């Protein structure tokens, strides 16, 4: 898969389908591994939505990965305006999104790969980077965002 381009229309529909679950109040069906992020379009200023896998969790924050790298629209939007809303397990929370520095992102990815080896391999294949051992190269290719 070419990560420099957005997904085609069928794949885009597949990725966007979980948004409807959250909008219908059924986001809790996605479990604790996913959240819906509401963010502002950097050009339009309109609310935009994306469902993301939680790759790490702390009591006051979530970590998510930009699987399409720096080209992900949501990633570019949160860099322009870090004020977001998180819908996690049916709870909506205002939050701030910040890009995690590479050394810290490598540690988040290491823990994620340890906890979810199959999903990590899939992400690594998508991005063309190994998801084992030192995760520094993976962290350079897969931006990690902390949502607090």
C-alpha positions in Angstrom: 0.0 0.0 0.0 1.3 3.5 -0.9 1.1 5.6 2.2 1.9 8.8 0.4 -1.7 8.9 -1.0 -5.0 8.8 0.7 -6.9 5.5 0.6 -9.2 4.8 -2.4 -12.9 5.4 -2.0 -13.8 1.8 -1.0 -11.0 1.7 1.6 -12.0 5.2 2.8 -15.6 4.0 3.4 -14.3 1.1 5.4 -12.1 3.3 7.6 -15.0 5.8 8.1 -17.7 3.3 9.0 -16.8 3.2 12.7 -17.4 6.9 12.9 -21.1 6.2 12.4 -21.1 3.9 15.4 -19.6 6.7 17.6 -22.1 9.2 16.2 -25.0 6.8 17.1 -23.7 6.6 20.7 -22.4 3.0 20.1 -18.7 3.8 20.3 -18.3 1.6 23.4 -18.9 -1.4 21.0 -15.4 -0.6 19.6 -13.9 -1.4 23.0 -11.0 0.2 24.7 -8.6 -0.2 21.8 -10.2 2.6 19.8 -11.3 6.2 20.2 -13.0 8.8 18.0 -11.1 12.1 17.6 -13.0 15.2 16.7 -10.7 17.9 15.2 -11.0 21.0 13.1 -10.1 21.0 9.4 -7.0 23.1 8.9 -8.5 24.9 5.9 -12.3 24.7 6.4 -12.4 25.0 10.2 -15.2 22.4 10.2 -15.4 19.5 12.6 -13.7 16.4 11.2 -13.8 12.9 12.7 -11.5 9.9 12.7 -11.5 6.7 14.6 -8.0 5.7 15.8 -6.5 2.7 17.5 -5.2 3.5 21.0 -1.5 2.3 20.9 -0.8 3.4 24.5 -2.7 4.6 27.6 -1.9 6.5 30.7 -4.4 7.6 33.4 -4.7 11.1 31.8 -3.8 10.5 28.2 -4.1 8.3 25.1 -1.4 7.6 22.5 -2.5 7.1 18.8 -0.4 6.4 15.7 -0.7 8.3 12.4 -0.7 5.1 10.2 -0.4 7.2 7.1 2.5 9.1 8.5 2.7 12.8 8.1 0.3 12.6 5.2 -2.8 11.8 7.3 -5.3 14.6 7.2 -6.2 14.3 10.8 -2.5 14.5 11.7 -2.0 17.7 9.7 -5.1 19.1 11.2 -4.1 18.6 14.8 -0.7 20.1 14.1 -2.6 23.3 12.9 -5.0 23.2 15.9 -4.3 20.8 18.7 -7.6 21.4 20.5 -9.6 18.2 20.0 -12.4 16.2 21.6 -12.0 12.5 22.4 -14.9 10.0 22.4 -13.7 7.0 24.4 -16.0 4.3 25.7 -19.0 6.6 25.3 -17.4 9.5 27.2 -16.7 12.8 25.3 -13.7 14.7 26.7 -12.0 18.0 25.5 -8.3 17.4 25.0 -5.1 18.6 23.5 -3.1 16.7 20.9 0.7 16.9 20.8 3.2 15.0 18.7 5.5 12.8 20.8 9.3 13.2 20.3 10.9 10.2 18.5 12.7 8.7 21.5 9.4 8.6 23.5 7.4 7.5 20.5 9.8 4.6 20.0 9.1 3.5 23.6 5.3 3.7 23.0 5.7 1.6 19.9 7.9 -0.9 21.7 5.2 -1.4 24.4 2.5 -1.6 21.7 4.4 -4.3 19.7 4.9 -6.3 22.9 1.2 -6.1 23.8 -0.2 -6.5 20.3 2.3 -8.3 18.1 0.0 -9.1 15.2 -1.4 -5.6 15.0 2.1 -4.2 15.2 3.4 -6.4 12.4 0.5 -5.2 10.2 1.2 -1.6 11.0 4.9 -2.2 10.3 4.1 -3.8 6.9 1.8 -0.9 6.0 4.6 1.6 6.8 7.4 -0.6 5.4 9.4 -0.6 8.7 10.2 -3.5 11.1 8.2 -3.4 14.4 10.8 -5.3 16.5 13.8 -4.5 18.5 14.8 -0.8 18.4 11.7 1.2 17.4 13.5 4.4 16.5 13.2 4.0 12.8 9.5 3.0 13.1 8.9 6.1 15.3 10.4 8.3 12.6 8.0 6.8 10.0 4.9 6.5 12.3 4.2 9.7 14.2 2.8 9.1 17.7 0.3 11.7 19.1 -0.4 12.1 22.8 -3.9 13.2 23.6 -4.2 14.7 27.0 
